[in-house]
Amino acid sequence: MSRVMHVWATASGVCVLVAVAATGCRSNVPVQPPDGAPPSGLSLSATPDSLVIRPAGSGRLQFVLRDGQNLPVSDYLVDFSIAGDASDGGVAGTQLSTEQALTDSNGSVELEVIAGNLASDNSSVTLVLHASCRECASALADILVTTNAYSVAILPVPAYDLLGSETLTTTRLLFYDNTTCSLLDLNNLNAAPNRPRPPHVPIAIGSSLVFFGVAAQGNSAVVGQAMDGSNVVRIGGCVDVPGPSLLESQTIQATLYMDHLFPVPLGTYQAVSSFAFASPLSATVLIQSAWQQWARCPLDPARLWLDCTIAALASDPATDPNDCLPVPGAEGTLGNLILAHRGKTVAPLSGTVASATDTPCHDRTDSAGRTSLEVTVDALFSGARARLTGANLGAFPTEIATLLDSVRLDSVLTVTEASPTNSFFVSHALGSLTFPDAPAPNSFPTSVLGLPETTALWILATLKKDQLTIPEHGFTLRLGTSARYAFEAGSLAPRGAPDAGSLVTFIFGLAQLSDHGTLLTGCSALDAVVCDEIQQPRGCLVAACQTGLAALGTNLSGAFANLNGDGLDFFLSGLAPVVDLDGNGQVDALGMASGSGGFAAGPGLWSAEIRSHTASFEIPGSWAASRVANMP
């Protein structure tokens, strides 16, 4: 940010002696009164310690002599001499108002310097004025003779409210002639239209620095960079110095307010964010309830198979959807016949999750003491017990809970310039999702998941106290759909089924019946034993069985949709420490593992909200992002 300096002047007087032309403002040489030994610890100082004078102009300095107790020393002889810089032909005719003078009662002596003419109007010459006295060190003052007889004192002031606890030690000031702050990029001073004046000597925090020979026309710019104890730039700024605001032979002071924080987070970063669910989500329980139907009752999956088949016989599908939940009296005549042969109601297996939509579990005998249909259907799996046991269908609820313990997001953050100072536009693009606790973790690119909104643009982030704060922005995460993909890859694929429908076909295809030399499988086997049991012709249940199993596959897959939301359903806001690993003023990482590489920056933090069909919930997250190589 550029700023125009606010100025005030430190006056230096002009020669007012009548005999300037003849004597060069010289007074008669004084004589130091004779006395004993000189005072001890004498020190001589010049105020100011430098002057800028135009050719044939003048400037005044004051010298003060003090003793070891810092008390003024009066009536003490001080000698003055001047040495010139011979470059560019030097300056001719420079004079002093006196070569010797006695200190007054305040221990001071005023001296006027009258500059001569430059060999060339375009040149400038530095003269060194020496003031000395007996038993004291010399005091020196620089005299710059130039047609640009203007000077400015720059006082750099860091914006500590932006720095937090950061400790600054020095400030480097860079003076650019014929330049404005608007032409300088504080993040890339190498691209400046011209080079700054040498030297670039750091000054202590709270100190000012005077620049001489400043042009009275046009504009100059001064950049300040405040550094910590490791000489790493932490904050900077720029101030414009308009030439017309300067005063001849007077030093104008300008405040350089440094409010541009470093390191700068501009660039592209690969981010990894991790979210842990502290407790099971309400929607997770619904998914578990649907998938535990494979092994919720003692005679599953026979009980489940009968439920889905009976529900498909509904007399009015409009009021009784095919959901594997048979309703007594609503499943038609055939359904009522089957219900009459089912076993007595018993408790579900221990460890299962209760659900309001659960159907009853059935015993091995019916109300009349006869063998129940569940036992008859269960016998169809007698030849495939090992394969059914190997499928471990009862593990699904646990695998779902483990799957939804946590989720990891890989994304790309791109940070660009914004206004005001220390503000940045961030674009955040989701790349892939991973469920790291799944039985077989897999990453799924967002393109594969078909998520409609995976990029948030023009997020206005702010940098303060070494933290980049990113406000809330949203995506379509579709956590349920993503979890279903992960479940299919990690739980179903190892069981030989790519999806829920395939699992249904595989499991119930294990059922077999040898019927007079003919091997019946799947729905044909179920139809044969059940239709015979209720004394109905063969084929009475084939269609209902097929419809019921298709509905089961759909219901199992659809259970994951309880975790989905409508529209944008995943919102993030957070912050991260900015880390400059090489001290070049550019951020290399946003957050990192504590102590990594000798830095104790810590990870970034997210506050996330997931909006599902059933509820909204908030989860914390941590993240870290590394700058992508060979990208801005």
Secondary structure as GFF3:
##gff-version 3
##sequence-region A 1 632
A	DSSP	beta_strand	9	10	.	.	.	ID=ss1
A	DSSP	alpha_helix	20	23	.	.	.	ID=ss2
A	DSSP	beta_strand	43	47	.	.	.	ID=ss3
A	DSSP	beta_strand	50	53	.	.	.	ID=ss4
A	DSSP	beta_strand	58	66	.	.	.	ID=ss5
A	DSSP	beta_strand	77	83	.	.	.	ID=ss6
A	DSSP	three_ten_helix	87	89	.	.	.	ID=ss7
A	DSSP	beta_strand	91	92	.	.	.	ID=ss8
A	DSSP	beta_strand	95	96	.	.	.	ID=ss9
A	DSSP	beta_strand	100	102	.	.	.	ID=ss10
A	DSSP	beta_strand	108	114	.	.	.	ID=ss11
A	DSSP	beta_strand	117	118	.	.	.	ID=ss12
A	DSSP	beta_strand	124	133	.	.	.	ID=ss13
A	DSSP	beta_strand	136	146	.	.	.	ID=ss14
A	DSSP	beta_strand	151	158	.	.	.	ID=ss15
A	DSSP	three_ten_helix	160	162	.	.	.	ID=ss16
A	DSSP	beta_strand	170	176	.	.	.	ID=ss17
A	DSSP	three_ten_helix	181	183	.	.	.	ID=ss18
A	DSSP	three_ten_helix	189	191	.	.	.	ID=ss19
A	DSSP	beta_strand	203	204	.	.	.	ID=ss20
A	DSSP	beta_strand	209	212	.	.	.	ID=ss21
A	DSSP	beta_strand	219	227	.	.	.	ID=ss22
A	DSSP	beta_strand	233	242	.	.	.	ID=ss23
A	DSSP	three_ten_helix	243	245	.	.	.	ID=ss24
A	DSSP	beta_strand	251	258	.	.	.	ID=ss25
A	DSSP	beta_strand	260	261	.	.	.	ID=ss26
A	DSSP	beta_strand	267	276	.	.	.	ID=ss27
A	DSSP	alpha_helix	282	291	.	.	.	ID=ss28
A	DSSP	three_ten_helix	292	294	.	.	.	ID=ss29
A	DSSP	alpha_helix	302	311	.	.	.	ID=ss30
A	DSSP	alpha_helix	332	340	.	.	.	ID=ss31
A	DSSP	beta_strand	345	346	.	.	.	ID=ss32
A	DSSP	beta_strand	361	362	.	.	.	ID=ss33
A	DSSP	alpha_helix	373	378	.	.	.	ID=ss34
A	DSSP	three_ten_helix	379	384	.	.	.	ID=ss35
A	DSSP	alpha_helix	385	391	.	.	.	ID=ss36
A	DSSP	three_ten_helix	393	395	.	.	.	ID=ss37
A	DSSP	alpha_helix	396	403	.	.	.	ID=ss38
A	DSSP	beta_strand	406	417	.	.	.	ID=ss39
A	DSSP	beta_strand	423	434	.	.	.	ID=ss40
A	DSSP	beta_strand	443	445	.	.	.	ID=ss41
A	DSSP	alpha_helix	446	449	.	.	.	ID=ss42
A	DSSP	beta_strand	455	464	.	.	.	ID=ss43
A	DSSP	beta_strand	467	475	.	.	.	ID=ss44
A	DSSP	alpha_helix	479	487	.	.	.	ID=ss45
A	DSSP	pi_helix	488	492	.	.	.	ID=ss46
A	DSSP	three_ten_helix	493	495	.	.	.	ID=ss47
A	DSSP	alpha_helix	500	509	.	.	.	ID=ss48
A	DSSP	beta_strand	512	515	.	.	.	ID=ss49
A	DSSP	beta_strand	518	521	.	.	.	ID=ss50
A	DSSP	alpha_helix	522	533	.	.	.	ID=ss51
A	DSSP	alpha_helix	542	558	.	.	.	ID=ss52
A	DSSP	three_ten_helix	559	563	.	.	.	ID=ss53
A	DSSP	beta_strand	570	579	.	.	.	ID=ss54
A	DSSP	beta_strand	589	590	.	.	.	ID=ss55
A	DSSP	three_ten_helix	596	598	.	.	.	ID=ss56
A	DSSP	beta_strand	604	611	.	.	.	ID=ss57
A	DSSP	beta_strand	616	627	.	.	.	ID=ss58
###
